[in-house]
Each structure stands twice: as C-alpha cells, then as structure tokens.
C-alpha cells in the first residue's frame, strides 16, 4: 500500500498500547470488521469517532493520523 493511502496510524497506536482491534471494537461498540478496515486504511473513521478512539486509547487525536508535513 502506498504511503499516500495511509491516512490513520490506528494499527500502529494499538500495537504501541498493546491493544487489539477486537478490544477497540468492544470499547466503541462497533463491528470488529469495521475496526479492521480502519486499521488497514481500507476505510476511515469519521472525525467524531476518531476523537472517541483517541479518548479510549488515551492518546492525542493527532497521534492517530500520519503527518502531512
């Protein structure tokens, strides 16, 4: 996958926090398949969901995104 198609760092941050996609899906009450798509950058969470993810994982929301600079 090209770097330009990688928008979020969710998979990386979950690994850093030693959490799984399944755990995140349970915390957010989302389908694990949806969270998997977010982690592979096949789909992207909405902005409100991204903020909720940041709170659940206890990171700054900007840590969930690849820098554009």
C-alpha positions in Angstrom: 0.0 0.0 0.0 1.3 3.4 -0.9 2.1 5.8 2.0 -0.3 8.4 0.5 -3.2 6.0 1.0 -2.3 5.5 4.7 -4.3 8.2 6.5 -4.5 6.9 10.0 -2.0 5.3 12.4 -4.6 3.3 14.3 -2.8 -0.1 13.8 0.5 1.4 15.0 -1.0 3.1 18.0 -2.9 0.0 19.1 0.3 -2.0 18.9 2.1 0.6 20.9 -0.6 0.5 23.6 -0.7 -3.4 23.4 -4.4 -3.4 22.5 -6.2 -5.3 19.7 -8.7 -4.4 17.1 -11.2 -6.6 18.9 -10.7 -4.7 22.2 -11.2 -1.4 20.5 -14.4 -2.7 18.7 -15.7 -3.7 22.1 -14.9 -0.4 23.7 -16.6 1.6 20.9 -19.5 -0.9 20.4 -18.5 -1.3 16.8 -18.3 -4.3 14.4 -14.8 -5.8 14.6 -14.8 -5.8 10.8 -15.3 -2.1 10.7 -12.3 -1.5 13.1 -10.2 -3.9 11.0 -10.9 -1.7 7.9 -9.8 1.3 9.8 -6.6 -0.4 10.9 -5.8 -1.4 7.3 -6.8 2.0 6.0 -9.4 0.4 3.7 -11.9 2.7 5.3 -11.6 5.7 7.7 -13.5 6.5 10.9 -15.4 9.8 11.0 -13.9 12.7 12.9 -16.2 12.3 15.9 -15.3 8.6 16.0 -11.6 9.4 15.7 -11.9 11.7 18.8 -13.7 8.9 20.6 -10.9 6.4 19.7 -8.3 8.8 21.0 -10.1 9.1 24.3 -10.5 5.3 24.6 -6.8 4.6 23.8 -5.7 7.6 25.8 -3.7 9.4 23.1 -4.0 12.8 21.4 -6.1 12.6 18.3 -3.2 13.9 16.2 -1.3 10.8 17.2 -3.9 8.7 15.2 -3.0 10.5 11.9 0.0 10.5 9.7 1.5 13.9 9.4 1.1 15.7 6.1 4.3 17.6 6.5 
